[in-house]
Amino acid sequence: MYLNYLILAHKNLAQVDRLIDNLMGESTYVYIHIDKRVPAIEIKKYRFASSDRVKVIRNRIAIYWGGFSMVRATLNLMKAASSKEREGYYILLSGQDFPLRSNENIYSFFQENQGSEFMNFWKMPYKGWVNGGLDRIKYYWFVDKIGMYNSNLFCRFQQENNMERAYFKDYPPYGGSQWWCLTLHCIRYMLDFIERHPVVCDFFETTLIPDESFFSTILLNSPFSGNVVNDNLRYIVFEGGKPHPNLLGITDFSRIIDSEKLWARKFDINHDQSVLTQIEEHISKFKEPYVDTPSTGSICSNQEEPAQVRLQM
């Protein structure tokens, strides 16, 4: 069994180096999507760029929070990682996550829970989201093209003029956290489903924050739904209805460790890196040394975009 980490990063690449140092083990591989706006020459400055077990994917795109670009980048990572067909788990992280257990502990957890899919989800409408989150899918959003501010204005225009759009028939929408841990078979199913039903991408491409509904809707309407554990195994703190999680610092250390989760987010070394040092000291008690094999680095390409087939709505 392998642990395949899929990392979405856009800044603080020194922190990404530190993250990967603490993820690595004998059965670990890492795939990174770094925002297209980060120059390739900048990426080459960091240790991960020359690691034999780390691949920076070629098909990089500019990501805009709240837009479908986040889903596109994730799909590119899924295609690149699953092409190697390594049995095990595919774990989506951000560059601002950090493990709370040693690689050995994390590996043992997934060995003991093989066959389960880990994703935080809820059926929409969800009381924790504004208007149950339905405004995200009932109206057209063009965040990647016109930005969040103008997309909000356009949504308001649609609301005022009763311009709701149709949703898929007999295909209930689900929301949830962006982050997940899925098996190879589940990843293959999702990619195959998207290839056979590109209308799903077409629809979610014009929704709001689709990374919090696209994957959960596909998975919870799939044959894998019975295997889904409603837990993404992360310690994350949202407060006051804010769209972004709290930055974690040293004052959060005890709560982070006591959470018994496998990873936590969100960290920023420019905000507080002492908490990362303390977490490293904690997990080092359970960690066996790993020696990476340096290489000249490699950047891998992705598969072709799926053929166009329609799904009935």
C-alpha positions in Angstrom: 0.0 0.0 0.0 1.2 3.5 -0.8 0.4 7.0 0.5 0.1 9.4 -2.5 -0.1 13.0 -1.4 -1.7 15.6 -3.8 -0.7 19.1 -2.7 -2.2 22.4 -3.9 0.3 25.2 -3.2 0.6 28.8 -4.2 3.0 30.5 -1.7 5.5 29.9 1.1 7.3 27.2 -0.8 9.8 26.9 2.1 6.9 25.8 4.2 6.0 23.3 1.5 9.5 21.9 1.8 9.0 21.5 5.6 5.6 19.9 5.0 7.0 17.3 2.6 10.0 16.5 4.9 7.4 15.5 7.5 5.2 13.4 5.1 7.9 11.3 3.6 8.3 7.6 4.2 9.3 4.5 2.2 5.9 4.1 0.7 5.2 7.8 0.1 4.9 9.8 -3.1 4.0 13.4 -3.5 2.5 15.3 -6.4 2.3 19.1 -6.3 0.3 21.6 -8.2 1.9 25.0 -7.8 -0.1 28.0 -9.0 0.9 29.0 -12.6 1.7 32.5 -11.4 4.8 31.1 -9.5 7.8 31.2 -11.9 9.4 27.8 -12.6 12.8 29.3 -11.7 11.4 30.0 -8.2 10.2 26.5 -7.8 13.7 25.0 -8.5 15.1 26.7 -5.5 13.4 24.3 -3.1 14.4 20.8 -2.0 11.2 19.2 -3.2 12.0 20.1 -6.7 15.0 17.7 -6.7 13.4 14.8 -4.8 13.0 11.5 -6.5 9.6 11.0 -4.9 8.1 14.4 -5.6 6.6 15.4 -8.9 5.6 19.0 -9.7 3.0 18.6 -12.4 3.5 20.4 -15.7 -0.2 21.3 -16.3 -0.3 24.2 -13.8 -3.1 26.7 -13.9 -3.8 30.0 -12.2 -6.2 29.3 -9.3 -8.8 31.8 -8.1 -10.5 31.1 -4.8 -14.1 30.3 -5.3 -13.7 29.4 -8.9 -13.6 26.1 -10.8 -9.9 26.6 -11.3 -9.4 24.9 -7.9 -11.3 21.8 -9.2 -9.3 21.8 -12.4 -6.0 21.9 -10.5 -7.2 19.0 -8.3 -8.2 16.9 -11.3 -4.8 17.5 -12.9 -3.2 16.1 -9.7 -5.6 13.1 -9.6 -4.8 12.3 -13.2 -1.0 12.6 -12.7 -0.9 10.5 -9.5 -3.4 7.8 -10.5 -1.6 7.2 -13.8 1.1 5.3 -11.8 -1.7 3.0 -10.5 -0.2 2.7 -7.0 -2.6 0.9 -4.7 -3.4 2.8 -1.5 -4.6 6.2 -0.6 -4.6 9.5 -2.4 -4.6 12.3 0.1 -5.4 15.9 -0.9 -3.6 18.6 1.1 -2.9 22.3 0.8 0.6 23.7 1.1 -0.5 25.1 4.4 -1.4 21.8 6.0 0.9 19.8 8.4 0.8 16.3 9.7 0.1 15.6 13.4 1.4 12.1 13.4 4.4 10.3 12.1 4.3 8.8 8.6 4.4 5.4 10.3 1.3 6.2 12.3 -0.5 7.6 9.3 0.4 4.5 7.2 -0.8 2.2 10.0 -4.1 4.0 10.2 -4.9 3.5 6.5 -3.7 -0.1 6.6 -6.3 -0.7 9.4 -9.0 1.1 7.5 -8.4 -0.1 3.9 -11.5 0.3 1.7 -12.9 3.3 3.5 -13.1 6.7 1.8 -12.6 9.7 4.0 -14.5 12.9 3.2 -16.4 15.4 5.3 -19.8 15.9 3.7 -23.4 17.0 4.2 -26.5 16.9 2.1 -27.6 20.3 0.7 -29.3 22.5 1.9 -27.0 22.7 4.9 -27.8 25.0 7.8 -24.1 26.1 8.2 -24.1 27.8 4.8 -25.8 31.0 3.7 -29.2 30.0 2.3 -28.3 26.4 2.8 -25.6 26.8 0.1 -28.2 26.5 -2.6 -27.3 29.9 -4.0 -24.0 28.4 -5.0 -25.6 26.1 -7.5 -29.0 27.8 -8.3 -27.3 30.8 -10.0 -24.5 31.3 -12.5 -21.1 32.2 -11.1 -18.1 33.2 -13.2 -15.4 33.7 -10.6 -12.5 32.6 -12.8 -13.5 35.0 -15.5 -14.9 38.1 -13.8 -13.8 37.8 -10.2 -15.6 37.4 -7.0 -16.9 40.9 -6.6 -18.5 41.0 -10.1 -19.8 37.5 -9.7 -21.6 38.5 -6.5 -23.2 41.4 -8.4 -24.3 39.1 -11.2 -25.8 36.7 -8.7 -27.8 39.5 -7.1 -29.1 40.4 -10.5 -30.2 36.8 -11.1 -31.9 36.7 -7.7 -33.8 40.0 -8.3 -35.0 38.7 -11.6 -36.0 35.2 -10.5 -33.4 33.6 -12.9 -32.8 30.3 -11.1 -31.4 27.6 -13.3 -32.2 23.9 -13.4 -30.2 21.3 -11.5 -29.7 17.6 -12.3 -32.8 15.5 -11.8 -32.5 12.7 -9.2 -28.9 13.6 -8.4 -28.9 15.3 -5.0 -26.2 17.8 -4.3 -23.7 17.4 -1.4 -21.4 19.9 0.2 -18.4 19.5 2.5 -14.8 20.1 3.0 -12.5 20.4 0.1 -10.0 18.0 1.5 -10.3 14.2 1.3 -8.5 10.8 1.4 -9.6 8.4 -1.3 -8.6 5.0 -2.6 -7.1 4.4 -6.0 -10.3 2.7 -7.1 -12.4 5.6 -6.0 -10.1 8.1 -7.8 -10.4 6.0 -11.0 -14.2 5.9 -10.7 -14.4 9.7 -10.3 -12.1 10.4 -13.3 -14.0 7.9 -15.4 -17.3 9.4 -14.4 -16.2 12.8 -15.4 -14.9 11.6 -18.7 -18.2 9.9 -19.5 -20.3 12.8 -18.1 -18.6 16.1 -18.9 -21.9 17.9 -18.4 -21.1 17.6 -14.6 -18.0 19.7 -15.1 -19.9 22.1 -17.4 -22.5 22.7 -14.6 -20.1 23.0 -11.7 -17.8 25.3 -13.7 -20.3 28.1 -13.2 -21.0 27.4 -9.5 -19.6 29.1 -6.4 -16.7 27.4 -4.5 -17.3 24.2 -6.4 -14.4 22.4 -4.7 -16.7 22.1 -1.7 -19.5 20.4 -3.7 -18.1 18.9 -6.9 -16.3 15.9 -5.5 -18.7 15.2 -2.6 -21.7 15.3 -5.0 -20.1 12.7 -7.4 -18.9 10.5 -4.6 -22.1 10.5 -2.5 -24.1 9.5 -5.6 -21.7 6.7 -6.6 -21.3 3.0 -5.7 -18.7 4.1 -3.2 -21.1 6.1 -1.1 -21.5 3.2 1.4 -17.8 3.2 2.1 -17.6 7.0 2.9 -16.6 7.9 6.5 -17.8 11.4 7.2 -14.5 12.6 8.4 -11.7 14.2 6.5 -9.2 13.5 9.3 -8.2 17.2 9.6 -8.2 19.7 12.5 -9.6 22.9 11.0 -11.2 25.8 12.8 -13.8 28.0 11.2 -15.3 30.8 13.3 -17.8 33.6 12.9 -19.1 32.5 9.5 -15.8 33.4 7.9 -15.1 31.7 4.5 -11.5 30.8 5.4 -10.2 28.8 8.4 -8.3 30.4 11.3 -4.6 30.5 11.1 -3.2 28.2 13.8 -0.4 29.2 16.2 1.4 28.1 19.3 -1.6 28.9 21.5 -3.5 26.3 19.6 -0.9 23.5 20.1 -2.7 21.5 22.8 -6.0 21.6 21.0 -4.3 20.5 17.8 -2.5 17.5 19.3 -5.5 16.5 21.4 -7.8 16.5 18.3 -6.4 13.0 17.4 -6.6 14.0 13.7 -3.9 13.1 11.2 -3.3 16.6 9.8 -4.2 20.2 10.6 -4.6 23.5 8.7 -4.1 26.4 8.3 -0.5 27.3 9.1 1.6 30.2 7.9 5.3 30.4 8.8 5.1 34.2 8.4 2.4 34.2 11.1 3.8 31.6 13.5 6.3 28.9 12.7 7.0 28.0 16.3 3.9 25.8 16.3 5.3 23.8 13.5 8.5 23.3 15.4 6.6 22.0 18.4 4.5 19.7 16.3 7.7 18.3 14.7 9.1 17.7 18.2 5.9 15.9 19.1 5.7 13.6 16.1 9.5 12.9 16.1 9.0 10.7 19.2 7.1 8.2 16.9 9.0 8.8 13.7 11.6 6.5 12.0 14.3 8.3 9.9 13.7 8.5 6.2 16.5 9.2 3.7 15.3 10.7 0.4 17.0 9.9 -2.9 17.9 13.1 -4.7 17.4 13.4 -8.4 17.5 16.1 -11.0 13.8 16.6 -10.3 10.9 15.9 -12.6 7.8 17.4 -13.8 5.1 15.1 -15.1 2.4 15.8 -17.7 -1.3 14.9 -17.4 -3.7 13.0 -19.5 -5.9 14.4 -22.3 -9.2 16.1 -21.4 -12.2 13.7 -21.4 -14.3 13.2 -24.5 -17.7 15.0 -24.6 -20.6 12.9 -23.5 -23.9 14.2 -22.1 -25.7 13.4 -18.9 -29.5 13.8 -18.7 -30.6 16.6 -16.5 
